[in-house]
């Protein structure tokens, strides 16, 4: 299983995703060994897990934070586009 950003976009909570992914990677580490995890997505998963840990709602909802980040990014890009066109 390769971890990517689309995982959990069916309103699954952060804690539910982490529980499943931790079990998956724990079993993979048991089979391959911690020093042989290259190409499994383990490092990306750990980064994702740490990044979102402080950004989720108490109930584990990620969607609200993702929406806020997306809205901010879109507004910033629109402002940047307007400035480059001289429409500020």
C-alpha positions in Angstrom: 0.0 0.0 0.0 1.4 3.4 -1.0 0.4 6.3 1.1 -0.7 9.4 -0.8 -2.8 12.6 -0.2 -6.0 11.0 -1.4 -6.0 8.5 1.4 -8.8 9.3 3.9 -10.7 11.7 1.7 -13.9 9.9 2.4 -14.3 11.8 5.7 -12.3 9.3 7.6 -10.9 10.7 10.8 -7.2 11.4 11.2 -7.1 8.9 14.1 -8.7 6.2 12.0 -6.3 6.7 9.2 -3.3 6.7 11.5 -4.5 3.5 13.2 -4.8 1.7 9.9 -1.6 3.0 8.5 0.4 2.3 11.7 -0.8 -1.3 11.7 0.1 -1.6 8.0 3.6 -0.2 8.5 4.2 -2.1 11.7 3.5 -5.3 9.8 5.8 -4.2 7.0 8.6 -3.3 9.4 8.2 -6.7 11.0 8.6 -8.4 7.6 11.3 -6.2 6.0 13.0 -4.6 9.0 13.2 -0.9 9.8 16.4 -0.4 7.8 14.8 -1.9 4.6 11.8 0.4 4.2 12.9 2.3 1.1 10.3 2.6 -1.6 7.4 1.8 0.7 6.1 5.3 1.4 6.9 5.0 5.1 8.9 8.2 5.3 6.2 10.2 3.5 3.6 8.7 5.8 5.6 9.7 8.9 5.9 13.2 7.6 2.1 13.4 6.9 1.3 12.0 10.3 3.5 14.5 12.1 2.3 17.4 9.9 -1.4 16.8 10.5 -1.1 15.9 14.2 -1.4 19.5 15.4 -3.9 20.6 12.7 -6.8 18.2 13.2 -9.9 18.9 15.1 -10.3 17.1 18.5 -12.6 14.6 16.7 -9.9 13.9 14.1 -11.6 15.8 11.3 -9.0 16.8 8.7 -11.4 18.2 6.1 -12.0 21.6 7.7 -8.3 22.3 7.9 -7.7 21.1 4.4 -10.6 23.3 3.1 -9.2 26.4 5.0 -5.7 25.8 3.5 -7.1 25.4 0.0 -9.2 28.5 0.4 -6.2 30.5 1.6 -4.0 29.2 -1.3 -6.6 30.0 -3.9 -7.1 33.5 -2.5 -3.3 34.1 -2.4 -2.9 32.9 -6.0 -5.7 35.1 -7.1 -4.2 38.1 -5.4 -0.8 37.3 -6.9 -2.4 37.0 -10.4 -4.2 40.4 -9.9 -1.0 42.1 -8.9 0.9 40.7 -11.9 -1.8 42.1 -14.1 -1.7 45.5 -12.4 -5.3 45.0 -11.0 -4.5 45.7 -7.4 
